[in-house]
Amino acid sequence: MTQYREILRLFQAGISQRSIAASCQCSRNTVAAVVQKAKQANLKFPLDSQTDAELEALLFPEKQAQPSNHKMPDFEQVSKELTRDGVTLKLLWAEYCETCRQSRQLPFMYSQFCYHFQQYAEKERATMHIPRKPGDCIEVDWAGDRMYTVDRDTGEAIPAFVFVGVLPFSMYAYAEACSGMDMENWITAHVNMFRYFGGSAVMLVPDNLKTGVDHTQDWYSPQINRTYHELAEYYNTAVVPARVRRPKDKSGAEGTVGVVSTRIIAALRNRKFFSLGELNQAVREKLEEHNRAPFAKREGSRSSVFLNQEKAFLQKLPAAPFELAQWKVATVQYNYHILVEKMQYSVPYEYIRQKTQWRCFLTRTGSHHTAVCTDIPGSTAL
């Protein structure tokens, strides 16, 4: 907007119109018009508390926007329709014109239709910072960058994947290097994270990754993986996946992943580790440094805010950690046995040719694995 007050002040001080135009970044014609209108209205500096907008209304009333006779489109509905396949602004404008014709109202031209929709869309894109409550949720994700361990015999670099969890209120973080991104590592990292935090939160907010979410035909209504759901039930929390392509739903985890990539992964890039345990020990040391580092724009550190303000709001952990189990589907054969984890189990003959679900606990006995199935009463292993 033109700086009407500044133009009048400089003119009253005896500054030339050319210099005023250069100072106020406007044309000399504008300066001359403002000075002429001010003389006609008998306005002299110092003025009252009028703003530039009020001076414009007083000096140039013809510039004030006149009420439009055009029918304003329902841009909320337009925005919803654009999410449907094949729908364009051109098509919606044509439908809008037809609606105006039927109601005998004046429609906007296509260029004005697009302009007003752009103004609406810019307002809709505005975001608001929503402060998190202490102990409200834990956001989890995999870091995009990998770390590596080195095989002592061959010198081969073995990739390790970094799991990241964060409490958004205090930004207190947890990180752990895992051998893979499968279900066993995903669940184990969660158990270790809960132990590190000393409690669980009301909600778990993961991404829509396969180890946490079973993708159904309706991609917008994912189902929680059964094992992951059991973990959440065991720790008295709820899994609420972030929306697809909505990283702001877990902005804390996204930001922490970036910081972890710099302060942990990049900081350890030149060191060699010959085991996952050795790597995680170094990760834990860097993690402690990260949590104790002071905030840049607020008092304290992640660790101090967590200990003083958030830890008391976390839910207590069960007496024993969650025991990983896998669900498998097996069809009972005519010999009333099924094969699970290379072991045969006998079941009541009533289940012949029926598909049964088995919950398998994997326990290590020396160098062997034993599958313990507890789904059908009376089943025994051969």
Beta strands, then each sheet from edge to edge (+ up, - down):
strand 1: 137-150
strand 2: 157-167
strand 3: 172-178
strand 4: 203-205
strand 5: 213-214
strand 6: 223-224
strand 7: 238-239
strand 8: 325-331
strand 9: 337-340
strand 10: 343-346
strand 11: 355-365
strand 12: 368-373
strand 13: 380-381
sheet 1: 3+ 2- 1+ 4+ 7+
sheet 2: 5+ 6-
sheet 3: 8+ 11- 12+
sheet 4: 9+ 10- 13+
end
